[in-house]
């Protein structure tokens, strides 16, 4: 399954610019707002899951964050982000890997995932995702997770997705994670279509 996912996303970023994909955001306003609502400092370690070509990393560097990791399984996504960042790309830790295969070597204070989890349609992959999250996130750390909401699309980029309610996320993450906030947000794609996202912020109990 991982090989298939990797091939799919390499094809996507081999044929499209990051500004052409449906999930593109010029500025990830909601994610940044949720981060500002935490006690995160510019020295804290942040990991962006599936954020290969996202502009979030640009915004974090602009805001002075010094320990930023981006994980993605598509090298083509990294190529686009690194070209955009220029010399600043050297200030980012780039991890070329599927999240379900990630073995964190250190704790992070913030886990950010916009639009990666909802592509994990197999129960085993979702279980592994939560295992990795638990290993990666320090006690007291924050997880910001954005998935398609209950009225979101059934497919994205030609793939089946899993839509979420808050209750489904609570069941998936378990009692170790305490919900801080959640909100349904309509994202407008570059072609003008509306997609419902569920943004949520969680704190890992210490």
Protein Blocks (a to p, Z undefined) as FASTA:
>chain_A
ZZmmmmmmmmmmmmpcfklpmkbcfbafklmmmmmmpccdfkbccddehilmacklmmmm
mnopabdcdddfbfklmmmmmmmnmmmlmmpccddddfklpccfbdcfbdcdehklmmmm
bfklmmmmmmmmmmmpcghiacddddddfklcfbeehiacddddfklmmmmnommbccfb
dcddddddfkopacddddddddddZZ
